[in-house]
Amino acid sequence: MKNNYLLAIVVGIIVLVVNQILNALLNVVFPALHAEYAASTAFRAWGDPLMSLIFLYPFLIGALATYLWLRTRKSWKGGADFGVVVGLFVAVPAFVTYYSNFLVSPLMVFSWALFAFVNVLVAGLSLEKLEG
């Protein structure tokens, strides 16, 4: 794909779709996770206009991963290599920070780290496929 801006948007859309699928799967596999979100007073209600910013996250991942990929792609064996390495750099420190600072279950913190890792992995795989 020649247009880097379009590439970043497409990667963001792919990450958004994967997030929605992963969220649905986690809610089925771990119903307690959904219940914890519903019972917690730490999160904004879906009716709050600021909650719409949550949908910006996949596009930020798409844009930042695209930028990093285009700058360093020759350093990686492929999109999976990029995704795993960068995903671990994102997920592991986030996991430790969230676990040590938030009064939520380890399952919730793990799900956040899983999302962070999967998002970058999917972005890397998508970039390899779309950008070559």
C-alpha positions as CSV (number, residue, x, y, z in Angstrom):
1,M,0.0,0.0,0.0
2,K,1.6,3.3,-1.1
3,N,-0.3,5.8,1.0
4,N,1.1,5.5,4.6
5,Y,-1.8,7.5,6.1
6,L,-4.3,5.1,4.5
7,L,-2.2,2.2,5.7
8,A,-2.3,3.5,9.3
9,I,-6.1,3.9,9.0
10,V,-6.6,0.3,7.6
11,V,-4.4,-1.1,10.4
12,G,-6.4,0.8,12.9
13,I,-9.7,-0.6,11.5
14,I,-8.3,-4.2,11.7
15,V,-7.1,-3.7,15.3
16,L,-10.6,-2.3,16.2
17,V,-12.3,-5.3,14.7
18,V,-10.0,-7.7,16.5
19,N,-10.6,-5.8,19.7
20,Q,-14.3,-6.3,19.4
21,I,-13.9,-10.0,18.7
22,L,-11.5,-10.5,21.6
23,N,-13.7,-8.5,23.9
24,A,-16.7,-10.7,23.0
25,L,-14.6,-13.9,23.5
26,L,-13.3,-12.8,26.9
27,N,-16.8,-11.9,28.0
28,V,-18.0,-15.4,27.1
29,V,-15.0,-17.2,28.6
30,F,-14.8,-15.0,31.7
31,P,-18.3,-13.7,32.6
32,A,-16.9,-12.5,35.9
33,L,-14.8,-10.0,33.9
34,H,-17.9,-8.4,32.4
35,A,-19.5,-8.4,35.8
36,E,-16.5,-6.6,37.4
37,Y,-16.6,-3.9,34.7
38,A,-20.4,-3.4,35.3
39,A,-20.0,-3.3,39.2
40,S,-17.0,-1.0,39.2
41,T,-17.3,2.7,39.9
42,A,-13.8,3.3,38.6
43,F,-15.0,3.4,34.9
44,R,-17.1,6.0,33.1
45,A,-20.6,5.0,32.0
46,W,-21.0,4.3,28.3
47,G,-23.3,7.3,28.0
48,D,-20.5,9.7,29.0
49,P,-19.2,11.4,25.8
50,L,-15.6,10.9,26.9
51,M,-16.1,7.1,26.5
52,S,-16.1,7.6,22.7
53,L,-12.4,8.2,22.9
54,I,-11.9,4.5,23.6
55,F,-12.5,4.0,19.9
56,L,-9.5,6.2,19.1
57,Y,-7.1,3.7,20.8
58,P,-7.0,1.2,17.9
59,F,-6.3,4.0,15.4
60,L,-3.5,5.3,17.6
61,I,-2.0,1.8,17.7
62,G,-2.4,1.7,13.9
63,A,-0.7,5.0,13.4
64,L,2.1,4.5,15.8
65,A,2.8,0.9,14.7
66,T,2.8,2.0,11.1
67,Y,5.3,4.7,11.8
68,L,7.5,2.4,13.8
69,W,7.2,-0.4,11.1
70,L,8.1,1.9,8.3
71,R,11.1,3.2,10.1
72,T,12.4,-0.2,11.3
73,R,10.9,-2.9,9.0
74,K,14.3,-4.0,7.7
75,S,15.2,-4.9,11.3
76,W,12.5,-7.5,11.7
77,K,12.1,-11.0,10.3
78,G,8.5,-10.2,9.6
79,G,5.3,-8.8,11.1
80,A,5.0,-11.4,13.8
81,D,8.5,-10.7,15.0
82,F,7.7,-7.0,15.1
83,G,4.4,-7.6,16.9
84,V,5.8,-10.0,19.5
85,V,8.8,-7.8,20.4
86,V,7.0,-4.5,20.4
87,G,3.9,-6.1,22.0
88,L,6.0,-7.4,24.9
89,F,7.6,-3.9,25.3
90,V,4.1,-2.5,25.6
91,A,2.3,-5.2,27.5
92,V,4.7,-6.3,30.2
93,P,5.4,-2.8,31.8
94,A,1.7,-2.0,31.5
95,F,0.8,-5.2,33.2
96,V,3.2,-4.5,36.1
97,T,2.0,-0.9,36.4
98,Y,-1.7,-1.7,36.3
99,Y,-1.4,-4.6,38.7
100,S,0.5,-2.5,41.2
101,N,-1.7,0.6,41.0
102,F,-5.3,-0.4,40.3
103,L,-7.7,-2.1,42.7
104,V,-9.1,-4.5,40.1
105,S,-8.8,-8.3,39.8
106,P,-5.7,-9.9,38.3
107,L,-7.9,-11.2,35.5
108,M,-8.9,-7.7,34.5
109,V,-5.3,-6.6,34.5
110,F,-4.3,-9.6,32.5
111,S,-7.0,-8.8,30.0
112,W,-5.6,-5.3,29.5
113,A,-2.1,-6.7,29.0
114,L,-3.5,-9.3,26.6
115,F,-5.3,-6.6,24.6
116,A,-2.1,-4.5,24.4
117,F,0.0,-7.4,23.2
118,V,-2.6,-8.7,20.7
119,N,-3.2,-5.2,19.3
120,V,0.5,-4.7,18.4
121,L,0.8,-8.3,17.1
122,V,-2.2,-7.9,14.9
123,A,-0.8,-4.5,13.7
124,G,2.5,-6.1,12.8
125,L,0.9,-9.0,10.9
126,S,-1.4,-6.6,9.1
127,L,1.5,-4.3,8.2
128,E,3.5,-7.1,6.8
129,K,0.6,-8.3,4.7
130,L,-0.5,-4.8,3.5
131,E,2.8,-3.1,3.1
132,G,5.0,-6.0,2.3
